[in-house]
Structure formats: structure tokens, C-alpha cells
Amino acid sequence: MKVVIVEDEIAASENLVYLLHAIDKNIEVIKFLDSVSSSIAFFSHSHDAELVFMDIHLADGLSFEIFDKVAIDVPVIFTTAYDQYTLKAFKVNSIDYLLKPIDEEELSEALNQFETQNAEKKQPSSQMEGLLDLIKSQNKSYKTTFLVNQRDQLIPLKTEKIAFFHIDTGVIKAVTSDSQSYLLETKLEDIEHELDPNNFYRVNRQFIIHRDAITTIKYYFNGKLIVNIKPEHEERIIVSKAKATEFKKWMDS
């Protein structure tokens, strides 16, 4: 069996080779790859690999990104140190994985599974895309503090204390749950990308609201919604018909 190992840690590669040869001395590692870019280059050309072991974290990104650029037409077994939540996603998507540190018995079982289901082990790109989105969302770090101006000083404002952001006559303001208002020297678009989407939602062009600040949602004409928040705001906060369904799903999640 001819194998390719995609791994950026030399010790991990050597350990995997040792275990493979302990299981079957006829296994031949034909290529070691340590990055997304080198993997794309390799799989862009013809090769005779029969199985790929691929770490998720590589020197220049996540290995799922390889599948965005090139089709890998041989089975892939991922090696990962991710938590159980992510591993459930692997199970659901019918993708093989080995949890680090790799156990010889589990590796042997994976190889046996490969032998018995060889023709069925190719991973569709749609599965890779779904897992890539999941891994990216779990790894992205969101802003926990905003540095805001207050009189002649700068103070750190915890994101968790902010009830909503809004545009007021061209100026961005952050309003806390205790009704304190602070000016921010940035754009609402930039703030939107820095916030955890599980907690904040941009309901329209003027407002980004924390879910805990929402008190009631009322139906409006033509499929629109009116959002009431606390602390209250004098301006009526309207969710368009186009965003109404998505917004309700977000609130119900």
C-alpha cells in the first residue's frame, strides 16, 4: 500500500510511520507534505498514492482548504486533536479520523476499514466544505473588549456588557445594558465581523443587537418585524422581510 502523509510536525510523522510499519511492513510512504500549498502542488499532478493521512492543522492553514483547490481522488484519514463536539461532525459526515496521539490499535482498525471499503472512501468536496466552515467557526476568536474614548481617557469596554451598537448621525455608538453610551472610531461593518454571531445580530443597517437585549419581537406590515430592546431606544428597530426568517431562526437557536 502506498501512502502519503500530510503533517507539519516531524515527530508526529515519524511516529505514524513507525506505527504503520509495525502493522504492515509493506506499507510504503511515498511522500511527506507539511503545508496546504505543498499538498495542493502534489495532488494537482498524477500520483500513485492509495491512501492519505492528513493532519488538520498545517503550517499555512487548515488542511480542508486543500479540497477547495484540488480534487483528491483517494481515501483520506484525518489525524486530529479536536474535541468531541467536532468529532461528532466527522461521524455525521462519514469521514475517517484518528485522534492524536495515535493509537496503534485504532490505526490498525482504520487500515482494515480502508481495505474493506476501499472503493467507497473518497470524500466529496461538499463534506470538506461543511467541515471547513465548522472548524473555522470554532477557531475564530471574537473581540472581547473595545477600547473607547471617555472624556480625556481611553477605557476598556467589555463586549459582554454591550446591549447594542448603532449609527447615530454618522457616528458609531456602543450602548451598554445599563444605558451608558460610548463613541467608537470604526465602521459598523468592521464591528459586525469582530463579534460572535451567536450573541450579536445585525438586524439592519443601523443596529447590531445582543440577543440578551431583545425583549419582544412584533410582526409588522409586509412581513417585516419590529424588535424591542432593553435599554429602550427612541428609534423604531425594523427587520426587513428579507432578513425576517433568518433573524427568527437566529433567535430560536
C-alpha angles and dihedrals in degrees: 000000000000115000137189119205119205105193134130097203113082094203091053091049092049092048092050091050090049092052094045092052091046088057098040125001090199093068109110122201103211099177142018116204124184106183146038092248096051091047092052090050092049098046092044088075133053117280139166100230115140099188136018128208108200131186115214098221113058133174094266104028146310118328092229086072088069089070090058090063107032140022115242107203098187130075118277127206113194123216112210146164094202124135127261094265091063093042089059087060089054090053093048091050091047092237121149120236140170119211115229130273085051116231118216094224093051090046090052091051091050091052091049090051090050091053094050097043101030097136094049101050103088112119115227115229091240090064091051092050092052093050092045090055090049095049093046092051092050094048100043113104117217129210113273099176136034120202105224136182119247115176105301098345144063120239131187112244115199113230091221090065094056116101096185147341121223144168114249114186091328096315124110115231132185115210119198128214089259091056098256113147126210132184119236124200097216143075126275088233091059092047091051092058092048096055130086105255090213089067106028132048130185101226095181142339093290105041141055109181135195111231092233090059093060113098104169140358119212130195115246132189123291093020095301125136134220116215120206117201142185122259087042122237125209093225118081109245110217129187113206123237089249092058099034098091093046091047093052091050090051092051091047094051 
